[in-house]
Amino acid sequence: MAAASGRLRAWLRRGVALWTGSLRQSEATSLTRFLVSWKQLPLRGFRSDARNFHTAPARAFLRLRPFHFLVATGGGYAGYRQYVKYRDHQLEKLGIEIPPQIAGEWEVALYKSVPTRLLSRAWGRLNQVELPNWLRKPVYSLYIWTFGVNMKEAAVEDLHHYRNLSEFFRRKLKPQARPVCGVHSVISPSDGKILNFGQVKNCEVEQVKGVTYSLESFLGPRTYVDDVSFSQATSCSSFQNQLVTKEGNELYHCVIYLAPGDYHCFHSPTDWRVSHRRHFPGSLMSVNPGVARWIKELFCHNERVVLTGDWKHGFFSLTAVGATNVGSIRIYFDRDLHTNSPRYSKGSYNDFSFITNNNKEGIPMRKGEHLGEFNLGSTIVLIFEAPKDFNFHLKTGQKIRFGEALGSL
């Protein structure tokens, strides 16, 4: 009886084991079929460290997602900026004044974090590379077509004459191409577009309408004056008063933007005496009118060379402002000037006086005389003292050429 009972229990155990194995195999088969069917579904999941919820195409998408995100956001932002630019242009055509949208501090900081000085130095070296003779005409022709350059005004019209891009950018003009106005007291020092002009008020200068910068930040403190004794400015108005040397005079300004297709040399706007040069190493942000409307005190952020002196009515200054790919600013009579140099840090400035024991007069400049050059388009800012009856013969936004009248008494 006991033996029969043992055999029965053994048979039952084998039966249960066989049934359990069959069940497990069935479950495994069902699970396999389920996973296969899951993979064939059109909606596919993602991958985590624990399980696979997504199939290969979705994983591939996730691997490319950062690139797609950058392209989408960058393209979307560029498209939005173009839409805003087009909309503003259409509103301006209708005579509707558009208030400027000033960039926030974080936007300016983000822009300044771009290594524009390094990129501009690289661009400068690229410009020095001599092009093969067969490549010069197609490269320069593309540039001429893009920026509307008038080569008929160039002293040398043959494109094969220019060995590299730098020589082409700094091309000279025919003597008769820019007659100098002899009637008016102040002429345009360069080709370009008038961004703004008028009187300096409350020590603020308009770079474009509605967007200003500090006069003192732009020119720097008056600690270098050799021929006139000035006290340290205690307020903004006192700094402006320091610049006005004659009673009854006012301080005026004019901003000229040089586009990439413009003539890149600049000249003396009047008869004056240059006594001092101050170089501000800084950023090299774009200075085109759109950016000038967006970033407050743009000209104070950028690298610039300030030439100061005097003319027959008192204080006179000309400032060459650098921009992206325009790190090289050259002043013909100043061989010690080296712009966009890594040895100079942002936020500093260095001074040089042209008045010495052997030269009490500084550097005399005649109206229309060659003064300096950019390697690409940029900006010229004139700030000068003149009697109250000085009048500009300009309109904001107009195109102007070197030698044409800016204003007169």
Phi, psi and omega in degrees: 000316179295319180296319179296320179296322179294318179297323180295317180296320179297318179297319179296318179299317179297320179297316179296318180297317179296319181295319180295317179297319178297320179296317180297319179296321179294318179296316181298318179296317179297317180297320179297315178298321180296316181294321178297314179295326179296319179294333181276355179291146179292331179269119187240147189268196182245172182253134172239177181289336185270314186218163174263110178256342184241158179266178187302315180301320179292321178296320177298321178298318181294327178294330180266358187301318179302318179296314179298322180296315180296317179296317182294313182291317179296315178294322178295318180294317179298319178296320178296317180296322178293322177296315179298318179298316179295317180298315180297321179296319179293322178293322178296323178298328180276000179082016180269124181283132183254119178293138181293144176257103186280137178292145176284168181300321182292326179291319178295316179298320179295318178296316182292340179286344177292131183286064184293330179293317178295317179297322180291324176295320178296319178296321178298319178292323177296323179295336181276350181290126181287129181273144174298150186303322182289339183268343187297312184297313179296322180293310181292326178296322177297317179296317180299317180292321183292315188252005175067044181284136177262097183283349178293340178274345184289144178299325176237112182275340181291116183293334180290347181289331185272113187288330180214175182296325181299315178296324179292318178298323186262026182300146177271161179257160172295146184304324183273358184289331182227082176294138182271127179292122181266352184275314185273149188283332181232128179246167176289129180283351185201170167285155177159199181235133180283114178274321180193161177196165178140196179277148173276124182235136177056034177063022178241137180242137178273122175280322165219171184299123177089353181236120189242171171216159183283131179298317182292320177295325183287313182272336184086168183294150180273074181249002189249359190296127184260330187252349179229138182271119179241144173272161180294132182292134178256349177207170182296316182295324180292328176296315178297322179294330178298326183284334180273109187265345184237137182295138180088357179270162175234167178255130183239162179215158176208132182244125181238123179263127177262117177281162181304331181274355182282164171297126193268354177273154174230155190232172178289127182279350181196179172278118180204176183238120180271120183251341188207148174233133175234126181251123177254104170293141182193197178288169176230061177283159177298144179243019179294158187306326179296316178290323178298330176281344187263321186251116177290141180058037179303316184292336177281335177282327189275158175296141183203158177237118183256118173257126181234153179183218181211155173232191189295341180254005178125220186296142177212137177217147173231127181240126174263117184259128178283168180207180178303129183068011178235048179288341184266111173244123184244130172250122191300323184268003183242090182283344180276353183279126177225106182266160182050046179260137180294346180284345178259136180258153178296151177089356179249178171206157178228140185252152174213128181258134176269358176265119181231181178296329180268349181223095182274351186259348184078212181251108178284135180236134177265150180302126180090353181290144178300132183241315182188191182202156171253162173271348176201185182296153178196217187219142172244132178239122175257131173228121187209160179264140179202161177298162184296338181269015175289135182232135173276143176250059189222165169228139179299130179092354182284151173277141180222155180239154178305136179098342179281157187289137169264317181183172181199172178275000000 
